[in-house]
Amino acid sequence: MNRAEEIKKRRTFAIISHPDAGKTTITEQLLKFGGAIREAGTVKARKTGNFAKSDWMDIEKERGISVTSSVMQFDYAGKRVNILDTPGHEDFSEDTYRTLMAVDAAVMVIDSAKGIEAQTKKLFQVVKRRGIPVFTFINKLDRDGREPLDLLSELEDILGIASVPMNWPIGMGKNFQGLYDFYNKRIEVYQPENGERFIEFDENGEIDASHPLTNNPFYAQAMEDAELLLDAGNEFDEKKVLAGQLTPVFFGSALTDFGVETFLNTFLAYAPEPNGHKTVEGEIIDPLREEFSGFVFKIQANMDIRHRDRIAFVRIVSGEFERGMGVKLLRTGKQVKLSNVTQFMAESRENVENAVAGDIIGVYDTGTYQVGDTLTTGKLKTPFEPLPTFTPELFMRVTAKNVMKQKSFQKGIEQLVQEGAIQLYKTYTTGEIMLGAVGQLQFEVFKHRMENEYNSEIIMTPLGSKTVRWIKPEDLDEKMSSSRNILARDRFDHPLFLFENDFAMRWFKDKYPDVELMEQFSV
Ligand code: GDP
């Protein structure tokens, strides 16, 4: 197979959801179809591995596995599928958001009893900004959940995305009979008595009247809903799906492996091939271009605590990776050799021989790379657009435990902030250090790495949640600062306020109506 064909086979996506919606369960089912794991349970092992926040020994033990399951690759139906993990729970961090910069599509898993939950909403917003396609799987139909029509309106009302159902549940919970499959023009029967899983429609879009299901009241209800949807609902429109304006919705039950394969087949029929990626000059680098290029979207630290080693995750944008190849790191202009590189399979990390645009490789790193770095060979001279920064919501004040060890403290902070592990702020006048993160685990990883990699014990004092707003340098007036709105600067010296809450922010706006508060710094 030539390189272009290889690249066109790639389908790279992330699954987003709120914790407990069923992301792990569905991932395992997908891996099973891909033959990547023999039995479901492998992905689960990581999750139930007692990932206690405070117990770093456990995290150390789990680390190998957690890196492995960051990217899962398998072959299915002529495609090479890369699933990128977006951790939930305590692992939620800026990395979770940045991973969404490295995928070409997203699958959103929703618990049918809960509808759209907080974390799904946050992740969806990042996906929406990118304009990549989103496919929705509404899970746990084997349990009683909310009305399917309500769930569809929630997609529109809460997320602001139009939806088109690809199939429709016939009953739910104890009364779950199966799926009315608009797309494949058949009924998919849940726990069929006679073993007949699929019943094809006749030319009228119905099944044979002699089938016992036709006497089921839930079947009649589903037919009614279906008619309504076909009349008044959105039509499937591939262009809109690919532009992220319309989400195809699938129903199912991941736990009982019902509807997952149907979902996978349809998803893979429409999920896009690898996208090009924009440089800072606005040029789109096509995946089929000859020269290798890629960008670092995540750095995972501490494979071995005795060394400062880490893995830099690189999304290949164009060309092909070959073992030992020399590439240029555009930020420093230096040549680096990609020799110690891993690719990810569900069960093990394997040394990769070659990988192409769309794939993810893990480059062994001793402190060379930063999140957002561009790697290229050949003629590509401009870096890719910087990754967006995600406004932190949680804050800590941080000091060195041992005042004599200021040097290692400063060095550790500088390097970890540069790497993209955490956000740094300093109070404007006194220069006290505050750290910002999107998830609690980011602080704990930071503390752990300061101690282990920089030999610097630190004291962290929680400042709770804050809202960050930047101001224009010309508006700066130290008198505007108070304990409820801390005046600070970010690592680029841009001035900002950390507001205690929305109330404090409104109060500020009333008092200083001429001061513009910005969600991102711009002059
Ligand atoms: P994650 O946090 O999103 O990865 O969710 P998990 O896959 O770990 O699922 C959370 C819980 O929901 C587990 O107890 C699963 O067994 C259960 N679960 C997942 N899918 C289904 C489903 O389709 N039906 C039912 N009844 N339970 C499910």
Residues whose N, C-alpha, C, O or C-beta is under 5 A from the ligand:
A	BS01	GDP	S17 H18 P19 D20 A21 G22 K23 T24 T25 I26 N139 K140 L141 D142 R143 G252 S253 A254 L255 T256
